[in-house]
Amino acid sequence: MAREQDISIKEIRRPLLRQNDPEKVAALMESIQKIGLQEPIDVLEVDGKYYGFSGCHRYEACSRLGHETIRCRVRRASPTILKMHLA
């Protein structure tokens, strides 16, 4: 079961490198400045550490805007589940 909470952007590990669409990030930055983040990003919590695999554009937009935290939908997972995401 997922729960929502604000997490420090610095605490979220992004283990998979993905290319962001600069235009999409810019549009999200503008939207977030006007109306705030509308959809939380999904993160896995494994042994008290947070891993993000989706929401790359929202994460990047909030990071560039200087936000210290980001709203997250958090699911607890085992190290085995984390390894499956990294495969």
N, CA, C and O atoms as a GROMACS GRO file, in nm:
protein
  348
    1MET      N    1   0.085  -0.118   0.000
    1MET     CA    2   0.000   0.000   0.000
    1MET      C    3   0.089   0.125   0.000
    1MET      O    4   0.181   0.136   0.081
    2ALA      N    5   0.062   0.215  -0.090
    2ALA     CA    6   0.143   0.336  -0.101
    2ALA      C    7   0.088   0.445  -0.008
    2ALA      O    8  -0.031   0.452   0.020
    3ARG      N    9   0.179   0.530   0.038
    3ARG     CA   10   0.140   0.647   0.117
    3ARG      C   11   0.203   0.769   0.051
    3ARG      O   12   0.304   0.756  -0.018
    4GLU      N   13   0.146   0.884   0.072
    4GLU     CA   14   0.203   1.007   0.017
    4GLU      C   15   0.273   1.084   0.126
    4GLU      O   16   0.224   1.094   0.239
    5GLN      N   17   0.388   1.139   0.091
    5GLN     CA   18   0.461   1.224   0.185
    5GLN      C   19   0.560   1.311   0.108
    5GLN      O   20   0.599   1.278  -0.005
    6ASP      N   21   0.600   1.420   0.169
    6ASP     CA   22   0.704   1.506   0.111
    6ASP      C   23   0.839   1.450   0.153
    6ASP      O   24   0.862   1.420   0.270
    7ILE      N   25   0.928   1.436   0.055
    7ILE     CA   26   1.062   1.383   0.080
    7ILE      C   27   1.165   1.482   0.026
    7ILE      O   28   1.144   1.543  -0.079
    8SER      N   29   1.275   1.497   0.097
    8SER     CA   30   1.383   1.582   0.050
    8SER      C   31   1.434   1.533  -0.085
    8SER      O   32   1.463   1.415  -0.102
    9ILE      N   33   1.444   1.624  -0.180
    9ILE     CA   34   1.493   1.588  -0.314
    9ILE      C   35   1.632   1.525  -0.304
    9ILE      O   36   1.666   1.434  -0.380
   10LYS      N   37   1.713   1.573  -0.210
   10LYS     CA   38   1.849   1.521  -0.194
   10LYS      C   39   1.852   1.375  -0.147
   10LYS      O   40   1.952   1.305  -0.166
   11GLU      N   41   1.741   1.330  -0.085
   11GLU     CA   42   1.737   1.193  -0.033
   11GLU      C   43   1.693   1.089  -0.136
   11GLU      O   44   1.702   0.969  -0.112
   12ILE      N   45   1.646   1.136  -0.251
   12ILE     CA   46   1.594   1.044  -0.351
   12ILE      C   47   1.705   1.006  -0.448
   12ILE      O   48   1.762   1.090  -0.517
   13ARG      N   49   1.734   0.878  -0.452
   13ARG     CA   50   1.836   0.827  -0.545
   13ARG      C   51   1.768   0.799  -0.678
   13ARG      O   52   1.658   0.745  -0.683
   14ARG      N   53   1.835   0.837  -0.787
   14ARG     CA   54   1.785   0.813  -0.922
   14ARG      C   55   1.885   0.720  -0.990
   14ARG      O   56   1.973   0.767  -1.063
   15PRO      N   57   1.874   0.588  -0.969
   15PRO     CA   58   1.978   0.495  -1.016
   15PRO      C   59   1.983   0.473  -1.167
   15PRO      O   60   2.085   0.427  -1.219
   16LEU      N   61   1.876   0.504  -1.238
   16LEU     CA   62   1.878   0.485  -1.383
   16LEU      C   63   1.888   0.621  -1.451
   16LEU      O   64   1.805   0.709  -1.428
   17LEU      N   65   1.990   0.638  -1.533
   17LEU     CA   66   2.006   0.764  -1.604
   17LEU      C   67   1.909   0.768  -1.721
   17LEU      O   68   1.906   0.678  -1.804
   18ARG      N   69   1.830   0.875  -1.725
   18ARG     CA   70   1.735   0.892  -1.835
   18ARG      C   71   1.751   1.031  -1.891
   18ARG      O   72   1.779   1.126  -1.818
   19GLN      N   73   1.733   1.042  -2.020
   19GLN     CA   74   1.738   1.173  -2.083
   19GLN      C   75   1.604   1.242  -2.066
   19GLN      O   76   1.499   1.184  -2.096
   20ASN      N   77   1.606   1.364  -2.017
   20ASN     CA   78   1.484   1.443  -2.002
   20ASN      C   79   1.464   1.529  -2.126
   20ASN      O   80   1.560   1.577  -2.186
   21ASP      N   81   1.339   1.548  -2.164
   21ASP     CA   82   1.303   1.638  -2.272
   21ASP      C   83   1.306   1.780  -2.216
   21ASP      O   84   1.223   1.814  -2.131
   22PRO      N   85   1.401   1.864  -2.260
   22PRO     CA   86   1.414   1.998  -2.203
   22PRO      C   87   1.286   2.082  -2.213
   22PRO      O   88   1.255   2.160  -2.123
   23GLU      N   89   1.213   2.066  -2.322
   23GLU     CA   90   1.088   2.142  -2.339
   23GLU      C   91   0.984   2.099  -2.237
   23GLU      O   92   0.911   2.182  -2.183
   24LYS      N   93   0.976   1.970  -2.212
   24LYS     CA   94   0.880   1.919  -2.114
   24LYS      C   95   0.917   1.967  -1.973
   24LYS      O   96   0.829   2.004  -1.895
   25VAL      N   97   1.046   1.966  -1.941
   25VAL     CA   98   1.091   2.014  -1.810
   25VAL      C   99   1.057   2.163  -1.795
   25VAL      O  100   1.009   2.205  -1.690
   26ALA      N  101   1.082   2.242  -1.899
   26ALA     CA  102   1.052   2.386  -1.894
   26ALA      C  103   0.903   2.410  -1.875
   26ALA      O  104   0.863   2.496  -1.797
   27ALA      N  105   0.820   2.334  -1.947
   27ALA     CA  106   0.674   2.349  -1.935
   27ALA      C  107   0.628   2.310  -1.793
   27ALA      O  108   0.543   2.377  -1.734
   28LEU      N  109   0.685   2.204  -1.740
   28LEU     CA  110   0.650   2.162  -1.604
   28LEU      C  111   0.695   2.266  -1.501
   28LEU      O  112   0.624   2.292  -1.404
   29MET      N  113   0.812   2.324  -1.522
   29MET     CA  114   0.860   2.427  -1.429
   29MET      C  115   0.760   2.544  -1.425
   29MET      O  116   0.727   2.594  -1.318
   30GLU      N  117   0.714   2.585  -1.542
   30GLU     CA  118   0.618   2.695  -1.549
   30GLU      C  119   0.487   2.657  -1.478
   30GLU      O  120   0.432   2.736  -1.402
   31SER      N  121   0.439   2.537  -1.505
   31SER     CA  122   0.315   2.489  -1.444
   31SER      C  123   0.329   2.478  -1.292
   31SER      O  124   0.240   2.521  -1.218
   32ILE      N  125   0.438   2.421  -1.247
   32ILE     CA  126   0.460   2.402  -1.102
   32ILE      C  127   0.470   2.537  -1.032
   32ILE      O  128   0.422   2.552  -0.920
   33GLN      N  129   0.533   2.635  -1.098
   33GLN     CA  130   0.542   2.769  -1.038
   33GLN      C  131   0.403   2.830  -1.022
   33GLN      O  132   0.377   2.899  -0.923
   34LYS      N  133   0.314   2.804  -1.118
   34LYS     CA  134   0.180   2.865  -1.116
   34LYS      C  135   0.084   2.791  -1.024
   34LYS      O  136   0.014   2.854  -0.944
   35ILE      N  137   0.080   2.657  -1.035
   35ILE     CA  138  -0.025   2.582  -0.964
   35ILE      C  139   0.027   2.473  -0.871
   35ILE      O  140  -0.052   2.404  -0.806
   36GLY      N  141   0.158   2.458  -0.866
   36GLY     CA  142   0.216   2.355  -0.780
   36GLY      C  143   0.222   2.220  -0.848
   36GLY      O  144   0.165   2.201  -0.956
   37LEU      N  145   0.289   2.128  -0.786
   37LEU     CA  146   0.301   1.991  -0.839
   37LEU      C  147   0.166   1.922  -0.823
   37LEU      O  148   0.116   1.910  -0.711
   38GLN      N  149   0.107   1.876  -0.932
   38GLN     CA  150  -0.026   1.817  -0.928
   38GLN      C  151  -0.024   1.666  -0.908
   38GLN      O  152  -0.120   1.609  -0.854
   39GLU      N  153   0.082   1.600  -0.949
   39GLU     CA  154   0.090   1.454  -0.940
   39GLU      C  155   0.220   1.416  -0.871
   39GLU      O  156   0.328   1.450  -0.920
   40PRO      N  157   0.213   1.345  -0.757
   40PRO     CA  158   0.337   1.305  -0.690
   40PRO      C  159   0.417   1.208  -0.775
   40PRO      O  160   0.363   1.140  -0.862
   41ILE      N  161   0.546   1.201  -0.748
   41ILE     CA  162   0.629   1.102  -0.815
   41ILE      C  163   0.623   0.973  -0.734
   41ILE      O  164   0.592   0.975  -0.615
   42ASP      N  165   0.652   0.861  -0.798
   42ASP     CA  166   0.653   0.732  -0.729
   42ASP      C  167   0.795   0.698  -0.686
   42ASP      O  168   0.889   0.708  -0.765
   43VAL      N  169   0.810   0.657  -0.561
   43VAL     CA  170   0.940   0.612  -0.512
   43VAL      C  171   0.925   0.482  -0.435
   43VAL      O  172   0.820   0.452  -0.378
   44LEU      N  173   1.032   0.406  -0.435
   44LEU     CA  174   1.039   0.285  -0.353
   44LEU      C  175   1.120   0.318  -0.228
   44LEU      O  176   1.223   0.386  -0.237
   45GLU      N  177   1.075   0.270  -0.114
   45GLU     CA  178   1.152   0.284   0.009
   45GLU      C  179   1.208   0.146   0.042
   45GLU      O  180   1.134   0.051   0.068
   46VAL      N  181   1.340   0.136   0.039
   46VAL     CA  182   1.408   0.010   0.067
   46VAL      C  183   1.507   0.035   0.179
   46VAL      O  184   1.602   0.112   0.164
   47ASP      N  185   1.485  -0.029   0.291
   47ASP     CA  186   1.573  -0.014   0.408
   47ASP      C  187   1.594   0.133   0.445
   47ASP      O  188   1.706   0.174   0.477
   48GLY      N  189   1.487   0.212   0.440
   48GLY     CA  190   1.494   0.353   0.480
   48GLY      C  191   1.553   0.447   0.377
   48GLY      O  192   1.569   0.566   0.405
   49LYS      N  193   1.584   0.397   0.259
   49LYS     CA  194   1.637   0.481   0.150
   49LYS      C  195   1.534   0.487   0.039
   49LYS      O  196   1.459   0.392   0.016
   50TYR      N  197   1.531   0.602  -0.030
   50TYR     CA  198   1.430   0.625  -0.134
   50TYR      C  199   1.492   0.617  -0.273
   50TYR      O  200   1.599   0.673  -0.298
   51TYR      N  201   1.422   0.547  -0.363
   51TYR     CA  202   1.468   0.528  -0.500
   51TYR      C  203   1.356   0.569  -0.595
   51TYR      O  204   1.243   0.521  -0.584
   52GLY      N  205   1.389   0.658  -0.688
   52GLY     CA  206   1.291   0.703  -0.787
   52GLY      C  207   1.322   0.648  -0.924
   52GLY      O  208   1.435   0.656  -0.973
   53PHE      N  209   1.219   0.591  -0.988
   53PHE     CA  210   1.235   0.535  -1.122
   53PHE      C  211   1.142   0.600  -1.222
   53PHE      O  212   1.160   0.584  -1.343
   54SER      N  213   1.042   0.674  -1.175
   54SER     CA  214   0.950   0.743  -1.265
   54SER      C  215   0.941   0.889  -1.220
   54SER      O  216   0.999   0.928  -1.119
   55GLY      N  217   0.869   0.968  -1.298
   55GLY     CA  218   0.854   1.110  -1.261
   55GLY      C  219   0.980   1.190  -1.284
   55GLY      O  220   1.003   1.291  -1.217
   56CYS      N  221   1.063   1.146  -1.381
   56CYS     CA  222   1.192   1.214  -1.404
   56CYS      C  223   1.176   1.362  -1.437
   56CYS      O  224   1.251   1.446  -1.388
   57HIS      N  225   1.077   1.393  -1.521
   57HIS     CA  226   1.060   1.532  -1.562
   57HIS      C  227   1.009   1.618  -1.445
   57HIS      O  228   1.054   1.731  -1.427
   58ARG      N  229   0.918   1.563  -1.366
   58ARG     CA  230   0.868   1.637  -1.249
   58ARG      C  231   0.980   1.655  -1.146
   58ARG      O  232   0.994   1.763  -1.088
   59TYR      N  233   1.058   1.550  -1.125
   59TYR     CA  234   1.172   1.556  -1.032
   59TYR      C  235   1.270   1.666  -1.078
   59TYR      O  236   1.311   1.750  -0.998
   60GLU      N  237   1.305   1.664  -1.206
   60GLU     CA  238   1.401   1.762  -1.260
   60GLU      C  239   1.345   1.903  -1.250
   60GLU      O  240   1.418   1.995  -1.214
   61ALA      N  241   1.216   1.921  -1.282
   61ALA     CA  242   1.156   2.054  -1.275
   61ALA      C  243   1.160   2.109  -1.133
   61ALA      O  244   1.198   2.223  -1.112
   62CYS      N  245   1.120   2.028  -1.037
   62CYS     CA  246   1.122   2.073  -0.897
   62CYS      C  247   1.263   2.102  -0.850
   62CYS      O  248   1.287   2.198  -0.776
   63SER      N  249   1.357   2.018  -0.892
   63SER     CA  250   1.497   2.037  -0.855
   63SER      C  251   1.549   2.170  -0.910
   63SER      O  252   1.614   2.246  -0.838
   64ARG      N  253   1.521   2.196  -1.036
   64ARG     CA  254   1.568   2.322  -1.099
   64ARG      C  255   1.502   2.445  -1.039
   64ARG      O  256   1.561   2.553  -1.037
   65LEU      N  257   1.380   2.428  -0.990
   65LEU     CA  258   1.310   2.540  -0.926
   65LEU      C  259   1.362   2.566  -0.785
   65LEU      O  260   1.323   2.664  -0.721
   66GLY      N  261   1.450   2.480  -0.737
   66GLY     CA  262   1.509   2.499  -0.605
   66GLY      C  263   1.424   2.445  -0.491
   66GLY      O  264   1.447   2.478  -0.375
   67HIS      N  265   1.326   2.361  -0.523
   67HIS     CA  266   1.244   2.301  -0.417
   67HIS      C  267   1.332   2.208  -0.333
   67HIS      O  268   1.415   2.134  -0.387
   68GLU      N  269   1.313   2.211  -0.204
   68GLU     CA  270   1.390   2.122  -0.117
   68GLU      C  271   1.324   1.986  -0.102
   68GLU      O  272   1.391   1.886  -0.078
   69THR      N  273   1.190   1.983  -0.117
   69THR     CA  274   1.116   1.857  -0.106
   69THR      C  275   1.028   1.839  -0.227
   69THR      O  276   1.001   1.933  -0.302
   70ILE      N  277   0.982   1.716  -0.246
   70ILE     CA  278   0.889   1.684  -0.353
   70ILE      C  279   0.787   1.585  -0.299
   70ILE      O  280   0.820   1.496  -0.220
   71ARG      N  281   0.662   1.601  -0.341
   71ARG     CA  282   0.555   1.511  -0.298
   71ARG      C  283   0.574   1.376  -0.365
   71ARG      O  284   0.591   1.368  -0.487
   72CYS      N  285   0.572   1.270  -0.286
   72CYS     CA  286   0.599   1.135  -0.336
   72CYS      C  287   0.491   1.038  -0.294
   72CYS      O  288   0.432   1.049  -0.186
   73ARG      N  289   0.465   0.943  -0.381
   73ARG     CA  290   0.383   0.826  -0.348
   73ARG      C  291   0.484   0.717  -0.315
   73ARG      O  292   0.556   0.670  -0.404
   74VAL      N  293   0.489   0.676  -0.189
   74VAL     CA  294   0.595   0.588  -0.139
   74VAL      C  295   0.542   0.446  -0.122
   74VAL      O  296   0.439   0.424  -0.059
   75ARG      N  297   0.614   0.352  -0.178
   75ARG     CA  298   0.585   0.210  -0.157
   75ARG      C  299   0.707   0.145  -0.092
   75ARG      O  300   0.819   0.162  -0.140
   76ARG      N  301   0.686   0.072   0.015
   76ARG     CA  302   0.796  -0.004   0.076
   76ARG      C  303   0.823  -0.125  -0.010
   76ARG      O  304   0.732  -0.188  -0.063
   77ALA      N  305   0.951  -0.157  -0.024
   77ALA     CA  306   0.989  -0.271  -0.105
   77ALA      C  307   1.112  -0.337  -0.045
   77ALA      O  308   1.186  -0.277   0.033
   78SER      N  309   1.132  -0.461  -0.083
   78SER     CA  310   1.249  -0.537  -0.036
   78SER      C  311   1.367  -0.511  -0.129
   78SER      O  312   1.349  -0.463  -0.241
   79PRO      N  313   1.488  -0.542  -0.083
   79PRO     CA  314   1.605  -0.530  -0.171
   79PRO      C  315   1.589  -0.613  -0.300
   79PRO      O  316   1.641  -0.576  -0.405
   80THR      N  317   1.517  -0.724  -0.291
   80THR     CA  318   1.495  -0.808  -0.409
   80THR      C  319   1.413  -0.733  -0.515
   80THR      O  320   1.443  -0.740  -0.634
   81ILE      N  321   1.310  -0.662  -0.471
   81ILE     CA  322   1.228  -0.583  -0.563
   81ILE      C  323   1.312  -0.472  -0.625
   81ILE      O  324   1.302  -0.444  -0.744
   82LEU      N  325   1.396  -0.408  -0.543
   82LEU     CA  326   1.483  -0.303  -0.596
   82LEU      C  327   1.574  -0.359  -0.705
   82LEU      O  328   1.591  -0.296  -0.809
   83LYS      N  329   1.632  -0.475  -0.682
   83LYS     CA  330   1.719  -0.536  -0.782
   83LYS      C  331   1.645  -0.561  -0.913
   83LYS      O  332   1.702  -0.546  -1.021
   84MET      N  333   1.517  -0.600  -0.904
   84MET     CA  334   1.438  -0.622  -1.025
   84MET      C  335   1.420  -0.492  -1.104
   84MET      O  336   1.420  -0.494  -1.228
   85HIS      N  337   1.405  -0.380  -1.036
   85HIS     CA  338   1.392  -0.251  -1.103
   85HIS      C  339   1.523  -0.208  -1.169
   85HIS      O  340   1.523  -0.133  -1.267
   86LEU      N  341   1.634  -0.254  -1.115
   86LEU     CA  342   1.764  -0.216  -1.167
   86LEU      C  343   1.810  -0.305  -1.283
   86LEU      O  344   1.904  -0.271  -1.354
   87ALA      N  345   1.744  -0.419  -1.300
   87ALA     CA  346   1.784  -0.515  -1.404
   87ALA      C  347   1.750  -0.467  -1.543
   87ALA      O  348   1.777  -0.536  -1.641
   0.00000   0.00000   0.00000
